[in-house]
């Protein structure tokens, strides 16, 4: 299956939830990174990990297809 067809194919409801949670995590991490204050190194590393996890969740959730 071509990647364009996979991205536009119907997505199962479970993976829609996974995708939405991933987008939410990425948005929260972006908001924390955008704060105009200096963050401790631990917080920066934690938020970076959350951003990566959210991006991976969103990508995997979008590429899952419903077989009919």
Order of alpha helices (4+ residues) and beta strands (2+ residues): alpha-alpha-alpha
